[in-house]
Amino acid sequence: STYPNNSLKSLNMGLSSIHYDHSTQSLWILTSSENKDKLNSVLWNLSLTDFEKNNPPKIIVNSHNQPIFFNHKAEGITLIDKHKLFIIYDDDTVNIGDKKPNQAFYTIVEIQN
């Protein structure tokens, strides 16, 4: 895929999750990478129009137009409502604090349109 930021090329990311958003007619995509103790995930969006034209997904950026990195290995995404996404992580290869094997970190992302 095409990365809008050269720093993403070196992360060697793989697909973690895809969720179809009926209200926006788009796909929410999570990619992630893990290298030793370094975990990263990135959130993307792909409209069905762009999908049909074989255009690459767009990375979700912050207010400074920088890609939003999650410092965990994302494994799943779902919609809470039309403005909120729930992202869950599986950091099974690193030891983080007192986290037990049956516990997981998560993030709720609010989407600004």
WOWO-V787143 format. One record per backbone hydrogen bond with DSSP energy under -1.0 kcal/mol. NH is the residue of the N-H (numbers start at 0). CO is the residue of the C=O. E is the energy in kcal/mol with one decimal. If there is no record, write none. Layout:
NH_CO_E ; NH_CO_E
This chain:
7_4_-2.0 ; 10_7_-1.3 ; 13_31_-2.9 ; 15_29_-3.1 ; 16_29_-1.4 ; 18_27_-2.4 ; 20_25_-3.3 ; 24_20_-1.1 ; 25_20_-1.6 ; 26_45_-3.0 ; 27_18_-3.1 ; 28_43_-2.1 ; 29_16_-2.8 ; 30_41_-2.2 ; 31_13_-2.5 ; 32_39_-2.5 ; 34_37_-2.6 ; 37_34_-2.5 ; 39_32_-2.1 ; 40_69_-1.4 ; 41_30_-2.3 ; 43_28_-2.8 ; 44_57_-2.4 ; 45_26_-2.2 ; 47_24_-2.5 ; 50_46_-2.5 ; 51_47_-2.6 ; 52_48_-1.4 ; 53_50_-1.4 ; 54_49_-3.0 ; 57_44_-3.3 ; 59_42_-2.8 ; 61_65_-2.5 ; 64_61_-2.0 ; 67_59_-1.9 ; 69_40_-2.4 ; 74_87_-2.9 ; 75_87_-1.5 ; 77_85_-1.8 ; 79_83_-2.6 ; 80_83_-1.2 ; 83_80_-1.1 ; 84_108_-2.7 ; 85_77_-3.2 ; 86_106_-3.0 ; 87_75_-2.2 ; 88_104_-2.5 ; 89_72_-2.9 ; 91_89_-1.1 ; 98_95_-1.9 ; 102_99_-2.1 ; 106_86_-2.6 ; 108_84_-2.6 ; 110_82_-3.2
